[in-house]
Amino acid sequence: MSCATVPSPAPCFPGYEVKFERVTGTGGDLQIRSLLDRRQFHDPLGEAERGGISSAAWPLFGMLWPSGRVLAQAMLTFELEGRRVLEMGCGLGLASLIVHRRGGDITASDCHPLAAAFLLENLRLNALPPMKYETGDWLRPNPQLGLFDLIIGSDLLYDRDQPEALSQFIDRHSAGTVEVLIADPDRSNQARFKRKMGVLGYSHSEERVSSLPGDGGPYKGRLHNYRRAAFG
């Protein structure tokens, strides 16, 4: 799986410069509209301030990250039949798009106010039907989400407070028997997250990943798999 940037026409998100990235190696190329760079910030309605998102963190949802490509590659062949799937912190939703294209029962989620609009545009660019999306705030109840059999995410543990918030969010939305797959670029917070998931009754295994899918570029990280089985 590799990415190539192609020129963008006039922006469809006022206040932002965007680009197209063609992602290959996904069982058929996907075209992704992303933010041009990490300097994009436009918040006339004060949504960033109300959400506690700094101007530096605001554009991060709109970038294609290496761990997102690793997770998307895993979703090409991952068992989906009969499973309700949630992607946490989906950003541009690359992994969700692959699950959706395979016919999986996927709900994408993010707390960023712009994530839904970018996801809708990427569905349109790839001629895909509507997909379920819900706001997923790790720090607040999300009763609309329900429970899932498979929960996925990528590069979610970049903040020291996130192991606690993320583990609790996962536990609230896990079905009795659940599998959790997280692509992580060896963030130091992963060890704390693993301990918290263990306390909640999840077993753990991992697979080291040393290169990016498709173009073989360097990557230093792991695919972490957490499981919990229903009792009785």
C-alpha positions in Angstrom: 0.0 0.0 0.0 1.6 3.3 -1.1 0.4 6.9 -1.5 0.9 9.3 -4.3 -0.1 13.0 -4.2 -2.0 14.4 -7.1 -3.1 18.0 -7.7 -6.4 19.1 -6.1 -9.0 21.2 -7.8 -10.7 24.1 -6.1 -11.1 23.3 -2.4 -14.5 22.1 -1.3 -13.8 22.9 2.4 -13.9 26.7 2.8 -10.9 28.0 4.7 -8.7 24.9 4.0 -6.2 23.9 1.3 -6.6 20.2 0.4 -4.9 17.6 -1.7 -5.7 14.2 -3.2 -3.7 11.2 -2.2 -4.0 8.0 -4.3 -3.5 5.0 -2.0 -2.5 1.8 -3.8 -2.3 -1.7 -2.6 -5.8 -1.6 -1.1 -7.4 -4.2 -3.3 -8.1 -1.4 -5.8 -6.8 2.1 -5.5 -8.5 4.5 -3.2 -8.5 8.3 -3.7 -8.4 10.2 -0.4 -8.9 13.9 0.0 -6.8 15.2 2.9 -5.5 18.5 4.3 -2.6 20.0 2.4 -0.3 20.1 5.4 -0.3 20.4 9.2 -0.6 24.2 9.0 -4.3 24.2 8.0 -6.4 25.8 10.7 -9.7 27.6 10.2 -12.2 27.8 13.1 -14.5 30.7 12.7 -17.2 29.1 14.9 -14.9 28.4 17.8 -15.3 24.6 17.6 -11.7 24.0 18.4 -11.8 26.1 21.6 -15.1 24.4 22.8 -13.6 21.0 22.1 -10.3 21.7 23.8 -8.4 21.1 20.6 -5.3 23.3 20.1 -4.5 24.9 16.7 -1.5 22.5 16.4 -3.6 19.4 17.0 -6.6 20.6 14.9 -5.3 19.5 11.5 -4.0 16.1 12.6 -7.3 14.3 11.8 -7.0 15.3 8.2 -3.6 13.7 7.4 -2.8 10.2 6.2 -0.5 8.6 8.8 1.8 5.6 8.4 0.0 3.6 11.2 -3.3 4.3 9.3 -1.9 2.6 6.3 -0.7 -0.4 8.4 -4.2 -0.8 9.8 -5.8 -0.4 6.4 -3.6 -3.2 5.1 -4.6 -5.5 7.9 -8.3 -4.8 7.1 -7.9 -6.2 3.6 -8.0 -9.8 4.8 -9.2 -9.5 8.4 -12.2 -11.7 9.3 -15.4 -9.5 9.2 -18.3 -11.9 8.6 -21.0 -11.5 11.3 -19.0 -8.8 13.2 -20.1 -5.3 14.0 -16.9 -3.1 13.6 -16.0 0.2 15.1 -13.1 2.4 14.0 -12.0 4.7 16.8 -10.4 8.1 16.0 -10.9 7.3 12.3 -9.6 10.7 10.9 -9.9 10.3 7.2 -11.2 6.8 7.6 -8.9 4.8 5.3 -9.4 1.5 7.2 -13.1 2.1 7.5 -13.3 2.6 3.7 -11.7 -0.7 3.1 -14.0 -2.5 5.6 -17.0 -0.8 4.0 -15.9 -1.7 0.5 -15.6 -5.4 1.6 -19.2 -5.3 2.8 -18.3 -5.2 6.5 -20.7 -3.7 9.1 -18.5 -0.7 9.9 -19.1 2.4 12.0 -16.5 5.1 11.7 -16.1 7.5 14.7 -14.1 10.5 15.7 -14.4 13.5 18.0 -13.2 16.0 15.4 -16.0 18.3 14.1 -14.7 18.0 10.5 -14.2 14.2 10.3 -17.7 13.4 9.1 -17.5 15.9 6.2 -14.1 14.6 5.0 -15.3 11.0 5.3 -18.4 11.8 3.2 -16.3 13.4 0.5 -14.0 10.4 0.4 -16.9 8.0 0.0 -18.1 10.1 -2.9 -14.6 10.2 -4.5 -14.5 6.4 -4.5 -18.2 5.8 -5.6 -19.0 4.1 -2.3 -22.4 4.0 -0.7 -23.2 5.8 2.6 -21.4 4.5 5.6 -22.3 4.8 9.3 -20.6 7.5 11.3 -21.0 8.6 14.9 -19.2 11.1 17.1 -16.9 9.1 19.4 -15.7 11.1 22.4 -13.5 9.0 24.7 -14.1 11.2 27.7 -17.9 11.2 27.6 -20.8 8.7 27.3 -21.6 7.8 23.7 -24.9 5.9 24.0 -25.6 6.1 20.3 -22.6 3.8 19.5 -23.7 0.6 21.2 -21.5 -2.5 21.3 -19.1 -4.0 18.8 -17.4 -7.3 18.1 -14.3 -5.8 16.5 -12.8 -2.4 17.4 -9.9 -1.0 15.4 -7.7 2.1 15.5 -4.3 3.5 14.6 -1.8 5.7 16.4 -4.2 6.6 19.2 -1.8 6.8 22.2 0.2 10.0 21.6 -1.0 11.7 24.8 -0.2 10.5 28.3 -3.9 10.6 29.4 -5.1 8.5 26.6 -4.4 4.9 28.0 -7.0 5.4 30.7 -9.6 7.2 28.4 -9.1 4.8 25.5 -9.3 1.6 27.6 -12.5 2.8 29.3 -14.0 3.8 26.0 -13.2 0.4 24.4 -14.6 -1.5 27.4 -17.9 0.5 27.3 -18.4 -0.4 23.7 -17.1 -4.0 23.6 -19.5 -6.9 23.1 -19.1 -9.9 25.4 -16.7 -11.5 23.0 -14.5 -8.8 21.3 -11.3 -8.3 19.4 -9.4 -5.0 19.4 -6.8 -4.3 16.8 -4.5 -1.2 17.1 -1.6 -0.2 14.9 0.8 1.7 17.0 4.2 3.3 16.1 5.8 2.2 19.4 4.4 5.1 21.4 5.7 4.9 25.0 2.0 5.0 26.3 1.3 1.6 24.7 2.8 -0.1 27.8 0.4 1.7 30.2 -2.5 1.0 27.8 -1.6 -2.7 27.8 -1.6 -2.9 31.6 -5.0 -1.1 31.8 -6.5 -3.5 29.2 -5.2 -6.4 31.2 -6.9 -5.2 34.3 -10.2 -5.1 32.3 -9.7 -8.7 31.3 -8.3 -8.5 27.8 -5.5 -10.8 26.7 -2.8 -9.4 24.4 -0.7 -10.4 21.5 1.3 -8.4 19.0 3.0 -8.5 15.6 6.0 -6.3 14.8 5.8 -4.3 11.6 9.1 -2.9 10.1 8.0 -1.6 6.7 5.0 0.1 5.2 2.7 -1.8 3.0 3.1 -1.3 -0.8 6.1 0.9 -1.1 8.1 -0.8 1.6 9.1 2.4 3.3 10.5 2.1 6.9 8.0 1.8 9.8 8.8 1.0 13.4 5.7 -0.3 15.2 3.4 -3.1 16.0 -0.1 -4.4 15.4 -1.6 -5.0 18.9 -4.4 -7.5 19.3 -6.5 -7.5 22.5 -9.2 -10.1 23.0 -11.9 -10.8 25.6 -14.2 -13.8 25.6 -17.7 -13.9 27.1 -18.0 -16.2 30.1 -20.8 -18.7 30.6 
